[in-house]
Amino acid sequence: MSRISVDSVKHVAHLARLAITEQDAEKFSKQLDAIITFAEQLNELDTENVKPTSHVLDMKNVLREDVSEKGLPVEEVMKNAPDHKDNQVRVPAILE
């Protein structure tokens, strides 16, 4: 006997505003039961000496230290700006 009934599948489909056929409900009921069976197999594993992890890989911060540095001189930056005024880059207006 399936742990997920066809009526339960139909109810959840209704809550999610999904239209499913009777055949779909039966198919999903069997698939969900298979998923639960597989998940229950995980409960049989011995995890007594396994440390909890937040990620399977040993993750470390690979970014450099955030240190402020002096930027480029304004005159040098403005050389690359096609249109500028009062040490600010001018761009086309996008708002009216």
N, C-alpha and C positions, 0 to 999 in steps of 0.2 A: 504494500500500500504506500502510496506517495505521501510524503510529509507536507507537500504543498498541493492543496486541492485545486481543482479547476475553478471552483467558485472563488478561491482566494486570488487566483491569477486574474480572473475577470474583475474582481473588486479593485485590485491595485491598478489594473488597466483603466477602469472607470475613474479612479482618483487622479490618474495621470492624464486623463482626457484622451486616451488611446482607444481607437476602434479596433477590436480584434475579433476574429471569427472563432467558432467553437473548436475548429481544428487547431488554430494557433494557441488557444488556451490550453488544450491538451498537450501540445508539443512543448510549450513553455513550462507547464507543470512538470513534465518528465525531465526537461533540461535543468530546471531549478533543483529538483530532487537529486540529480546527478552532481550538481555543484555542491550541495549540502553534504552529500556522501563523501566527496573528495575532501571538503574542508574538515569533516570529522576525522579523517585519517591523520590530519595534522595533530590532533589531540593525542594521538598514540605515541608521538615522538617524545623522547626523553630530553627535556630542555633544562634539567636541574642545574647543570654547571655552565649554562650558556649565559653570558653577560648580555643585558639589554643593550640594544644599539639604536641609534637614530638613523644610521645609514650603513649599508653593507661595506662600503669602502672607507678606509681611514682618511677622512677628509681633513685637510689643513688649509689655513688661509695662505694663499699663494700671492697675495697682493703686497706691494711694497708699503713701507711705513708712509703715512700721509704727512709729508713735510712741505710747508709753504716755501716757495722759491720766488725770487724776483722775476717778474715777467719781462716781456720784450718792451723796449722803449716805444712810446706812443707814435713817434715819428716813423719808426720802422713798420709798425702795424698798418699805419695809414697809407704807406706806399703800396700795399696790396689791395686796398679798398678802392673800387672803381668810382665811388661817390662818397665824399665825406665832408663834414662841416663841424667846426668847433670840437675837433678831436673825437667825433662820433661818426660811425658808419651810417650812411643814409640808405634806406631801403624803400621800395615802393609801398605806398599805403595799401592796406588790405581792408580797412574799415572806413566807412563813410563818416 
